[in-house]
Amino acid sequence: MPCSASPGNLREELKEHRVKVTSISPGPTLTASWEGFEAPPDRMMPPEDIASVIWSAYTLAPQTVVEDIMLRPILGDIS
């Protein structure tokens, strides 16, 4: 059975198998992917925060799913 690209559709296709699907949208995170971009490091999120939120969602009870995670710096996105 082919899967669609949409997280919502993927969740629908997999829920009968009790597979959790979470869409994760982190904002600017202080990782190597931002090398060369001039932004103050204190405006970027530490990768440990992203990992902590993902781990928290993963360790919830089997009957609970976090469908969407959106993380942004408190002062807004960096442009």
C-alpha positions in Angstrom: 0.0 0.0 0.0 1.6 3.3 -1.0 1.9 6.0 1.7 1.1 9.7 1.0 3.5 12.4 1.9 1.2 14.2 4.3 1.8 13.5 8.0 -2.0 13.5 8.6 -2.6 11.0 5.9 0.3 8.9 7.1 -1.1 8.9 10.6 -4.5 7.7 9.2 -2.9 4.9 7.3 -0.8 3.7 10.2 -3.0 4.2 13.3 -4.7 0.8 13.0 -1.2 -0.7 13.4 -0.7 1.6 16.5 2.2 3.4 14.8 2.6 6.9 16.0 3.4 9.7 13.5 4.7 13.1 14.7 5.4 16.1 12.4 8.4 17.9 13.8 9.2 21.5 12.7 12.1 23.0 14.6 13.2 26.6 14.0 16.8 27.7 13.8 18.9 25.3 15.9 22.5 25.7 16.7 23.9 22.9 14.6 26.4 22.5 11.8 23.6 23.0 9.2 23.7 26.7 10.1 27.5 27.1 9.5 28.2 30.1 7.4 25.0 31.9 8.4 25.7 34.9 10.5 23.3 34.9 13.4 23.9 35.4 17.1 24.2 32.0 18.8 22.0 33.2 21.6 19.1 33.6 19.2 19.3 29.9 18.1 17.8 27.0 20.0 20.2 24.4 21.5 19.8 21.0 19.8 19.4 19.4 23.3 16.0 21.2 23.6 14.8 19.7 20.3 16.0 16.3 21.4 14.3 16.7 24.8 10.9 17.5 23.3 11.1 14.6 20.8 12.1 12.2 23.6 9.2 13.4 25.7 6.8 12.8 22.9 8.3 9.3 22.3 8.0 8.2 25.9 4.3 9.0 26.3 1.8 6.2 27.0 1.1 3.9 24.1 -2.4 5.3 23.6 -1.1 8.9 23.4 0.4 10.6 20.4 1.8 14.1 19.9 0.8 14.9 16.3 2.7 18.2 15.7 5.8 19.7 17.3 6.7 23.3 16.3 9.6 24.9 18.1 10.8 28.5 17.6 13.2 30.9 19.3 11.4 33.0 21.9 12.3 36.2 20.0 11.1 34.8 16.7 12.6 33.3 13.6 16.0 34.6 12.4 15.9 36.2 8.9 
